[in-house]
Amino acid sequence: MPSHVDWLESLSPWPEEFGLGRMYALLAELGEPQRAYPAIHVVGTNGKSTATRRAAAFLAREGLSVGAYTSPHVSGWAERIQVDGEDADLEAALSRVRGPAERLAATQFEVLTAAAFAEFAANGVDVAVVEAGLGGRHDATNVLGARLVVLTNVALDHTDVLGSTREAIAAEKLAVVSPGATVVLGEPEWESRARAREAGQVVVADDAGRAAAEAFLGRPLEGDVEIALPGRFDVIGEDVYAGAHNPAGVAWLLERLPRRDYVVLASILADKDAEAMLRLLAQAGTALVATSSGNARALAPAELARLGESLFARVEAVADPEQALARARELAGDDGAVLVTGSLYLLADLNIRLARVPWESSARG
């Protein structure tokens, strides 16, 4: 029998059709582990992982045992499921759910979500902070009935599934709000929609993670916490490794870059607005190395290079991510710098590179 992780990687990441029936059935067979603790449900377009980890870190600092569930991963699958700041024993977590998951033909994300919920229950956490995967209404995480929901922000992304306007996307994400729940908003414009969902309280805050922890505890918090999220904003020498999977994410990144002469190394998924992303990335440097990632939805490097030809003075396509990184470093030279960005799947492919050298993380808030 293959290892549980090998089995996980063999599963389809996408359902044939979206819905929660299979997830409810799986959790019922597992004894409803998601009912063993209160949850904070984090939805939004960008910044969900950071908000999740920051909320978890604040709550842990206050003496609570905390589970945190995020996606996607960069350092490895276990990164997605943490208990008290430590990655879970993923083989053990998956072993709890494999039998019923195989019988029900659960998807990869459903399996991971159920494994996280069961892991948190097995460890007796006081609270779980759970990041949604896609949208909210039909996402596998929308089985929590959470009394505290965070909406970080709304941008155009996954428009084929969630809708073609920010308003439609916000409605899909806020569909996780149950009557009486407290809602933390990173953007004030969605307050009326949250109240239309019969939210009991609405809090607007720039730091969604802190605000979520404060709302859960019912009191303000002093000081700050540090978190490490691989691939969100890692600085290695002069090079920056920072996933940005849509135009809004790229705009956030540009505001924080210390220079504007990078060789940009990028892979972008085919369902993203690659042209808009490249137009913004051209502000970070005049050279582009287009590459791919292990995700089957990645744009072909030649196609990505074609989209960038009119935006960058120099464009090259190198299919293999490691070779593309080496070429980008060559183009940058001793005094230059490389910006590795676009899909987080590219950052995951290059994680071995990140693991070889000391790095500092400044995750998105």
Secondary structure, DSSP 4 states (H G I P E B T S, - for coil): ---HHHHHHHS-SS-SS--SHHHHHHHHHTT-GGGSS-EEEEE-SSSHHHHHHHHHHHHHHTT--EEEE--S-SS-GGGGEEETTEE--HHHHHHHHHHHHHHHT--HHHHHHHHHHHHHHHTT-SEEEEE-SS-STTSTTTTS--SEEEE----S-SHHHH-SSHHHHHHHHHTTPPTT-EEEESSGGGHHHHHHTT-SEEEE-S-HHHHHHHHHHTS---S------TTTSEEETTEEEEE--SHHHHHHHHTT-S-S-EEEEEE-BTTS-HHHHHHHHTTT-SEEEE---SSTTBPPHHHHHHHHTTT-SEEEE-SSHHHHHHHHHHHH-TT-EEEEEE-HHHHHHTHHHHHHS--EE----
